[in-house]
Amino acid sequence: MPNPKRKTITEEQWKRAADDYERGTKHGVQIAAELAVSPATVSREFKRRGRVKGRRVAEVMAPLEAELDRRARRRAIVRRAQEEAAAQRAAANDRLIDEMMRALVAAAKAGDLTKAAPKVAEVGKALGVRQSR
């Protein structure tokens, strides 16, 4: 029975595969599939070269953690800005309602609540209340 031609894998391919293996970005089975060899061949070659899975995982983790921290800081800044905007809207609404209540109290003291109607309508419009007919 004739021997099938063996696949020749270059030194550069083994180095790239070994780097992926040591960084923890690829498993031996994935590397074997890419190189079209058996997982045992990959395992044997890495053992011969003294490569250990995940030994250099910190090379991958440091930039990843930095990116995640940057995103978390950005989200915190956006959240803080949204909270400040909400607090300002709430304070503005409180001022409007206070003005309306003062107008209602003054109109009640005068004995004619219709005098407060313009202020009530103004505040209602500012708060997005539709006029009922």
VEXSE-364065 format. One record per residue: residue in three letters; z, x, y of N, C-alpha, C in turn. Coordinates in pm, 1 decimal. Atoms other than C-alpha are relative to their C-alpha. Layout:
# VEXSE-364065
+--------+----------+----------+----------+----------+----------+----------+----------+----------+----------+
| residu |      nup |    neast |   nnorth |     caup |   caeast |  canorth |      cup |    ceast |   cnorth |
+--------+----------+----------+----------+----------+----------+----------+----------+----------+----------+
|    Ala |        Z |        X |        Y |        Z |        X |        Y |        Z |        X |        Y |
...
+--------+----------+----------+----------+----------+----------+----------+----------+----------+----------+
//
This chain:
# VEXSE-364065
+--------+----------+----------+----------+----------+----------+----------+----------+----------+----------+
| residu |      nup |    neast |   nnorth |     caup |   caeast |  canorth |      cup |    ceast |   cnorth |
+--------+----------+----------+----------+----------+----------+----------+----------+----------+----------+
|    Met |      0.0 |     84.1 |   -117.8 |      0.0 |      0.0 |      0.0 |      0.0 |     88.9 |    124.5 |
|    Pro |      5.7 |    -86.8 |   -118.2 |   -100.6 |    155.9 |    331.8 |    115.0 |    -29.7 |     96.1 |
|    Asn |   -106.4 |     16.0 |   -100.1 |    170.0 |    215.8 |    590.6 |    -59.0 |    -56.8 |    127.3 |
|    Pro |     47.6 |     48.8 |   -130.1 |    129.5 |      7.6 |    903.3 |     28.3 |    105.8 |    106.6 |
|    Lys |    -16.1 |    -98.9 |   -106.2 |     88.2 |    215.7 |   1212.6 |    130.0 |    -27.1 |     75.2 |
|    Arg |   -127.2 |     15.4 |    -70.3 |    425.0 |    277.2 |   1371.9 |    -22.3 |     -9.9 |    150.1 |
|    Lys |      5.8 |     16.1 |   -145.4 |    482.7 |    172.9 |   1729.0 |     61.7 |    123.9 |     62.5 |
|    Thr |    -50.7 |   -117.3 |    -70.5 |    526.7 |    473.1 |   1955.8 |     62.8 |    -47.9 |    129.7 |
|    Ile |    -73.6 |     37.6 |   -121.1 |    788.5 |    421.8 |   2223.0 |     24.3 |    127.6 |     79.0 |
|    Thr |    -11.5 |   -120.9 |    -82.3 |    784.9 |    668.4 |   2508.9 |    146.1 |     26.1 |     37.1 |
|    Glu |   -134.3 |    -39.7 |    -42.7 |   1090.3 |    855.8 |   2627.7 |     43.4 |    -81.9 |    122.0 |
|    Glu |    -29.9 |     79.7 |   -120.0 |   1068.2 |    669.4 |   2958.3 |     41.9 |   -141.9 |    -37.6 |
|    Gln |    -36.3 |    134.8 |     45.1 |   1080.9 |    332.0 |   2778.2 |    141.8 |     -0.9 |    -57.7 |
|    Trp |   -135.8 |     -7.2 |     56.5 |   1390.9 |    442.7 |   2583.7 |    104.1 |     16.9 |    110.3 |
|    Lys |    -95.4 |    -21.1 |   -110.4 |   1558.8 |    562.7 |   2903.9 |     24.4 |   -129.1 |     77.1 |
|    Arg |    -15.7 |    126.7 |    -71.6 |   1490.7 |    233.8 |   3083.8 |     80.8 |    -99.8 |    -81.8 |
|    Ala |    -71.7 |     92.4 |     88.0 |   1611.3 |     33.9 |   2785.5 |    147.3 |     38.2 |    -10.5 |
|    Ala |   -138.0 |    -46.6 |     11.4 |   1923.3 |    248.0 |   2751.5 |     77.3 |    -27.5 |    128.9 |
|    Asp |    -66.2 |     30.8 |   -127.4 |   2000.8 |    204.6 |   3122.7 |     36.6 |   -148.0 |      8.3 |
|    Asp |    -29.2 |    143.9 |      1.4 |   1973.3 |   -173.7 |   3089.4 |    115.9 |    -31.4 |    -93.5 |
|    Tyr |   -104.8 |     21.0 |     99.4 |   2196.5 |   -159.7 |   2783.0 |    136.4 |     44.3 |     54.1 |
|    Glu |   -126.8 |    -50.8 |    -53.5 |   2462.6 |     51.4 |   2953.9 |     47.6 |    -78.4 |    121.5 |
|    Arg |    -39.4 |     82.5 |   -114.9 |   2457.9 |   -162.5 |   3268.9 |     43.5 |   -138.8 |    -44.6 |
|    Gly |    -38.3 |    131.3 |     51.6 |   2507.6 |   -468.0 |   3049.1 |    -96.3 |   -109.8 |     40.4 |
|    Thr |     95.7 |    102.3 |    -40.8 |   2196.6 |   -644.9 |   3176.9 |    -84.8 |    -50.3 |   -115.9 |
|    Lys |     76.2 |     43.4 |    117.9 |   2033.4 |   -662.8 |   2831.0 |     76.7 |     34.4 |   -127.3 |
|    His |    -56.8 |    -22.6 |    132.7 |   2147.2 |   -689.9 |   2471.0 |    -98.4 |     80.6 |    -83.4 |
|    Gly |     85.5 |    -76.5 |     89.8 |   2013.3 |   -475.5 |   2191.0 |   -112.4 |    -82.9 |    -58.1 |
|    Val |    102.3 |     87.8 |     57.0 |   1825.8 |   -772.4 |   2044.4 |   -110.7 |    -25.8 |    102.0 |
|    Gln |    101.0 |     19.8 |   -104.9 |   1649.8 |   -835.8 |   2377.0 |    -87.3 |    124.2 |     14.4 |
|    Ile |     73.3 |   -125.7 |    -13.3 |   1553.0 |   -469.9 |   2403.1 |    -92.5 |     18.6 |   -119.7 |
|    Ala |     81.7 |    -11.9 |    120.5 |   1427.2 |   -470.7 |   2042.5 |   -124.1 |    -88.7 |     10.0 |
|    Ala |    114.1 |     91.0 |    -14.0 |   1207.4 |   -772.1 |   2116.9 |   -101.1 |     55.1 |    100.8 |
|    Glu |     90.5 |    -55.1 |   -101.3 |   1064.3 |   -606.5 |   2429.0 |    -77.5 |    121.3 |    -52.0 |
|    Leu |     63.7 |   -121.0 |     51.6 |    992.4 |   -281.4 |   2246.6 |    -73.7 |    -24.5 |   -131.3 |
|    Ala |     64.8 |     38.4 |    126.3 |    865.4 |   -464.5 |   1934.4 |     47.5 |     86.9 |   -115.6 |
|    Val |    -62.6 |    -71.2 |    112.2 |   1106.0 |   -283.5 |   1701.5 |    117.1 |    -83.1 |    -49.3 |
|    Ser |   -112.6 |     77.1 |     53.2 |   1396.9 |   -401.5 |   1492.9 |    126.6 |     32.1 |     79.5 |
|    Pro |   -127.4 |    -27.1 |    -67.2 |   1745.8 |   -436.3 |   1642.8 |     72.2 |    120.5 |    -58.8 |
|    Ala |    -63.7 |   -116.6 |     64.0 |   1864.2 |   -176.9 |   1390.1 |    -56.5 |    129.9 |     57.8 |
|    Thr |     62.0 |   -119.5 |    -58.7 |   1616.6 |     73.5 |   1535.4 |     59.1 |     26.9 |    138.0 |
|    Val |    -58.0 |    -15.3 |   -134.0 |   1750.8 |     10.9 |   1884.8 |    143.5 |     49.7 |    -12.3 |
|    Ser |   -139.5 |    -39.5 |     18.8 |   2110.8 |     38.8 |   1765.6 |      9.4 |    146.5 |    -42.5 |
|    Arg |     -1.8 |   -137.2 |     50.8 |   2039.2 |    361.5 |   1577.5 |    -38.1 |     98.1 |    111.4 |
|    Glu |     44.9 |    -89.2 |   -107.5 |   1855.8 |    515.4 |   1875.5 |    107.2 |     15.1 |    108.0 |
|    Phe |   -104.8 |     -7.6 |   -102.3 |   2133.1 |    427.8 |   2120.8 |    120.6 |     78.2 |    -51.1 |
|    Lys |   -109.9 |    -77.7 |     58.8 |   2393.2 |    569.8 |   1883.0 |    -33.7 |    148.7 |      5.6 |
|    Arg |     44.8 |   -139.3 |     -2.2 |   2190.9 |    889.1 |   1855.0 |      7.9 |     58.0 |    140.6 |
|    Arg |     -1.9 |    -43.9 |   -139.7 |   2170.8 |    909.1 |   2235.6 |    139.1 |     -9.8 |     63.3 |
|    Gly |   -136.3 |     12.7 |    -52.3 |   2541.5 |    829.2 |   2277.9 |     14.9 |   -106.6 |    106.4 |
|    Arg |     -5.4 |    108.3 |    -98.5 |   2477.8 |    512.8 |   2477.0 |     99.4 |   -106.4 |    -45.4 |
|    Val |   -100.8 |    101.4 |     28.6 |   2757.5 |    254.2 |   2498.1 |    -28.1 |   -122.3 |     87.6 |
|    Lys |     30.1 |    123.7 |    -72.4 |   2697.6 |   -107.7 |   2595.2 |    104.0 |    -26.6 |    108.3 |
|    Gly |    -87.6 |     38.5 |   -109.9 |   2840.7 |   -201.7 |   2933.0 |     75.4 |    113.7 |     65.0 |
|    Arg |    -73.4 |   -113.5 |    -56.6 |   2962.4 |    148.3 |   3020.0 |    -18.0 |      8.1 |    151.1 |
|    Arg |     29.7 |    -12.4 |   -142.8 |   2797.2 |    133.1 |   3361.4 |     -9.3 |   -136.4 |     68.2 |
|    Val |      6.6 |    135.2 |    -54.7 |   2856.7 |   -235.3 |   3435.4 |     43.6 |     -4.2 |    146.9 |
|    Ala |    -46.3 |     -4.1 |   -139.7 |   3027.5 |   -141.6 |   3764.1 |   -117.5 |     17.7 |     96.6 |
|    Glu |    118.4 |    -17.7 |    -85.3 |   2684.6 |    -39.6 |   3900.5 |    -62.7 |   -134.4 |     34.9 |
|    Val |     56.7 |    132.5 |    -22.5 |   2574.8 |   -400.2 |   3866.4 |     99.9 |    -87.7 |     74.8 |
|    Met |   -102.9 |     87.6 |    -54.6 |   2904.9 |   -561.8 |   3962.3 |     28.8 |     25.4 |    148.2 |
|    Ala |    -35.4 |    -30.0 |   -139.4 |   2969.5 |   -381.2 |   4292.6 |    -93.5 |    -70.5 |     99.5 |
|    Pro |     87.0 |     71.6 |    -94.2 |   2656.4 |   -511.0 |   4472.0 |     10.5 |   -151.2 |    -14.1 |
|    Leu |    -13.9 |    143.6 |     23.0 |   2701.9 |   -852.2 |   4313.1 |    124.1 |    -54.7 |     69.8 |
|    Glu |   -123.9 |     42.9 |    -65.6 |   3061.4 |   -878.4 |   4433.4 |    -14.7 |      4.5 |    151.4 |
|    Ala |     21.6 |    -10.1 |   -144.5 |   2957.1 |   -762.1 |   4780.4 |    -80.9 |   -119.0 |     49.9 |
|    Glu |     82.9 |    114.7 |    -38.3 |   2689.9 |  -1034.8 |   4794.4 |     80.9 |   -129.1 |     -4.6 |
|    Leu |    -82.7 |    120.6 |     10.7 |   2933.9 |  -1301.1 |   4675.7 |    103.2 |     -6.9 |    112.6 |
|    Asp |    -95.1 |     -3.3 |   -111.9 |   3190.6 |  -1189.6 |   4935.5 |    -68.9 |    -36.0 |    131.1 |
|    Arg |     75.2 |     28.9 |   -122.6 |   2924.7 |  -1202.7 |   5207.9 |    -29.6 |   -149.7 |      9.6 |
|    Arg |     28.0 |    144.3 |      0.7 |   2828.3 |  -1555.5 |   5105.6 |    126.7 |    -81.3 |     26.2 |
|    Ala |   -126.8 |     71.9 |    -20.7 |   3192.7 |  -1666.1 |   5094.2 |     42.3 |      7.2 |    146.9 |
|    Arg |    -34.6 |    -13.4 |   -142.3 |   3251.5 |  -1528.5 |   5444.9 |    -88.6 |    -90.4 |     85.1 |
|    Arg |     92.3 |     84.8 |    -75.6 |   2941.0 |  -1707.3 |   5572.8 |     38.0 |   -147.2 |    -14.1 |
|    Arg |    -41.5 |    139.2 |     21.1 |   3054.4 |  -2036.6 |   5414.4 |    128.0 |    -30.8 |     76.3 |
|    Ala |   -124.7 |     20.4 |    -73.0 |   3400.2 |  -1993.6 |   5568.5 |    -26.6 |    -15.8 |    149.1 |
|    Ile |     34.3 |      9.9 |   -142.4 |   3247.0 |  -1939.4 |   5913.3 |    -61.2 |   -136.3 |     29.6 |
|    Val |     64.5 |    131.0 |    -19.4 |   3029.3 |  -2250.4 |   5877.1 |    103.6 |   -111.5 |    -10.2 |
|    Arg |   -104.2 |    102.2 |     18.2 |   3324.3 |  -2454.5 |   5747.9 |     91.2 |     -5.9 |    121.8 |
|    Arg |    -87.0 |     -5.7 |   -117.6 |   3541.5 |  -2338.1 |   6038.7 |    -67.7 |    -64.1 |    120.1 |
|    Ala |     74.8 |     58.4 |   -112.2 |   3269.7 |  -2431.9 |   6289.2 |     -8.7 |   -152.0 |    -15.0 |
|    Gln |      6.2 |    144.2 |     23.3 |   3233.7 |  -2776.3 |   6128.6 |    135.0 |    -65.4 |     27.9 |
|    Glu |   -134.0 |     54.7 |    -24.8 |   3610.0 |  -2830.6 |   6140.2 |     30.3 |     -5.5 |    149.4 |
|    Glu |    -21.5 |     -1.4 |   -145.1 |   3620.7 |  -2728.8 |   6507.0 |    -79.3 |   -110.4 |     68.0 |
|    Ala |     83.4 |    106.0 |    -57.5 |   3333.1 |  -2965.1 |   6589.3 |     61.6 |   -137.0 |    -28.6 |
|    Ala |    -63.0 |    127.8 |     35.2 |   3508.8 |  -3248.6 |   6404.5 |    125.4 |    -22.5 |     83.7 |
|    Ala |   -120.6 |     12.4 |    -82.0 |   3832.3 |  -3177.1 |   6593.3 |    -37.0 |    -35.8 |    144.6 |
|    Gln |     44.1 |     31.3 |   -136.1 |   3644.1 |  -3184.5 |   6925.8 |    -47.3 |   -144.9 |      9.8 |
|    Arg |     45.2 |    140.3 |     -0.3 |   3479.2 |  -3516.7 |   6833.7 |    120.7 |    -94.1 |     -4.4 |
|    Ala |   -118.8 |     84.4 |     10.9 |   3817.2 |  -3660.5 |   6735.9 |     75.6 |     -3.4 |    132.5 |
|    Ala |    -68.2 |     -4.8 |   -129.2 |   3971.5 |  -3543.8 |   7064.4 |    -75.6 |    -82.8 |    104.5 |
|    Ala |     80.6 |     78.6 |    -93.9 |   3682.0 |  -3697.1 |   7261.5 |     17.4 |   -149.1 |    -27.0 |
|    Asn |    -21.4 |    141.2 |     35.5 |   3722.1 |  -4024.8 |   7071.5 |    138.6 |    -47.9 |     44.2 |
|    Asp |   -136.0 |     36.1 |    -43.1 |   4096.1 |  -4022.6 |   7141.0 |      4.5 |    -23.6 |    151.1 |
|    Arg |      3.0 |     17.3 |   -146.0 |   4026.2 |  -3977.5 |   7514.0 |    -67.1 |   -132.7 |     36.6 |
|    Leu |     70.1 |    126.1 |    -27.2 |   3778.2 |  -4266.3 |   7510.8 |     89.5 |   -121.1 |    -29.8 |
|    Ile |    -86.7 |    112.0 |     39.1 |   4020.1 |  -4495.4 |   7330.4 |    117.8 |    -11.9 |     95.9 |
|    Asp |   -109.5 |      1.4 |    -97.0 |   4298.9 |  -4392.4 |   7568.0 |    -45.0 |    -65.4 |    130.9 |
|    Glu |     53.4 |     61.4 |   -122.1 |   4079.5 |  -4483.1 |   7867.0 |    -15.4 |   -150.9 |    -17.3 |
|    Met |     19.2 |    142.5 |     25.8 |   3995.4 |  -4818.4 |   7707.2 |    135.1 |    -73.0 |     -1.2 |
|    Met |   -131.9 |     63.2 |      5.7 |   4362.3 |  -4894.5 |   7638.8 |     61.1 |    -11.5 |    139.9 |
|    Arg |    -50.6 |      5.4 |   -137.7 |   4455.1 |  -4807.3 |   7997.6 |    -68.4 |   -114.0 |     77.1 |
|    Ala |     73.6 |    107.9 |    -67.6 |   4180.6 |  -5043.3 |   8120.6 |     49.0 |   -136.7 |    -48.2 |
|    Leu |    -50.1 |    127.0 |     54.1 |   4307.0 |  -5318.3 |   7887.7 |    139.1 |    -33.6 |     54.6 |
|    Val |   -135.8 |     22.1 |    -51.7 |   4667.9 |  -5273.4 |   8001.2 |     -6.1 |    -40.2 |    146.9 |
|    Ala |     13.5 |     32.8 |   -142.0 |   4564.7 |  -5278.4 |   8368.7 |    -54.9 |   -141.7 |     17.6 |
|    Ala |     58.0 |    134.9 |     -8.7 |   4353.5 |  -5590.8 |   8311.1 |    102.6 |   -104.7 |    -41.0 |
|    Ala |   -102.5 |     94.9 |     44.9 |   4641.4 |  -5758.6 |   8125.7 |    103.7 |    -21.5 |    110.2 |
|    Lys |    -96.0 |     12.7 |   -110.5 |   4878.2 |  -5681.5 |   8415.5 |    -57.3 |    -83.4 |    113.1 |
|    Ala |     65.2 |     77.8 |   -105.1 |   4624.8 |  -5831.4 |   8653.2 |    -20.8 |   -144.9 |    -43.8 |
|    Gly |     13.0 |    136.1 |     50.9 |   4606.5 |  -6137.5 |   8429.0 |   -142.1 |    -39.7 |    -33.3 |
|    Asp |    139.6 |     33.3 |     29.4 |   4231.1 |  -6116.2 |   8363.3 |    -58.5 |    110.3 |    -88.8 |
|    Leu |     49.2 |   -100.9 |     93.9 |   4118.7 |  -5929.7 |   8048.7 |   -150.3 |     26.3 |     13.7 |
|    Thr |    144.4 |    -21.1 |    -17.6 |   3752.5 |  -5972.0 |   8143.9 |    -29.1 |    119.4 |     91.4 |
|    Lys |     18.3 |   -117.1 |    -86.4 |   3805.2 |  -5694.1 |   8400.4 |    -13.5 |    127.9 |    -83.2 |
|    Ala |      8.2 |   -118.1 |     87.5 |   3834.9 |  -5449.1 |   8106.5 |   -129.3 |      1.6 |    -81.4 |
|    Ala |    121.1 |     11.7 |     81.7 |   3506.6 |  -5566.4 |   7950.4 |    -98.6 |    114.5 |     21.1 |
|    Pro |     95.1 |   -110.9 |    -17.1 |   3286.2 |  -5297.4 |   8112.9 |     47.6 |    128.1 |    -70.9 |
|    Lys |    -53.7 |   -121.1 |     63.6 |   3518.4 |  -5019.1 |   7990.2 |     -4.9 |    -13.6 |   -151.7 |
|    Val |      4.5 |     23.8 |    143.9 |   3541.3 |  -5174.5 |   7641.3 |   -143.5 |     17.0 |    -49.9 |
|    Ala |    140.7 |    -13.4 |     38.1 |   3160.0 |  -5197.6 |   7626.3 |    -44.0 |    146.3 |      3.9 |
|    Glu |     35.0 |   -141.7 |    -13.3 |   3125.0 |  -4835.6 |   7745.2 |     54.9 |     80.9 |   -117.2 |
|    Val |    -62.6 |    -72.0 |    111.4 |   3368.2 |  -4706.5 |   7483.6 |    -65.4 |    -40.1 |   -132.0 |
|    Gly |     66.9 |     45.8 |    122.3 |   3209.6 |  -4920.7 |   7213.4 |   -134.9 |     65.2 |    -17.3 |
|    Lys |    130.7 |    -63.1 |      5.9 |   2866.7 |  -4782.2 |   7298.0 |     13.7 |    148.9 |    -36.0 |
|    Ala |    -21.9 |   -143.2 |     29.6 |   3001.5 |  -4424.4 |   7294.5 |     40.4 |     22.1 |   -145.8 |
|    Leu |    -43.9 |    -12.3 |    139.9 |   3157.4 |  -4487.9 |   6951.3 |   -103.6 |    -54.6 |    -99.1 |
|    Gly |    106.6 |     47.4 |     87.5 |   2837.7 |  -4644.9 |   6817.7 |     20.9 |   -141.8 |    -52.6 |
|    Val |    -24.6 |    138.1 |     40.7 |   2964.6 |  -5004.5 |   6795.4 |   -110.4 |    -86.9 |     57.3 |
|    Arg |    105.2 |     90.7 |    -46.6 |   2691.2 |  -5267.1 |   6815.7 |     62.2 |   -118.6 |     71.4 |
|    Gln |    -45.3 |    117.7 |    -75.3 |   2729.2 |  -5548.4 |   7063.4 |    -26.2 |   -123.5 |    -83.9 |
|    Ser |     21.1 |    126.4 |     71.3 |   2781.8 |  -5883.9 |   6898.2 |    -44.6 |   -104.2 |    101.7 |
|    Arg |     53.4 |     99.8 |    -92.0 |   2605.3 |  -6181.5 |   7048.9 |     69.0 |   -130.8 |    -23.1 |
+--------+----------+----------+----------+----------+----------+----------+----------+----------+----------+
//
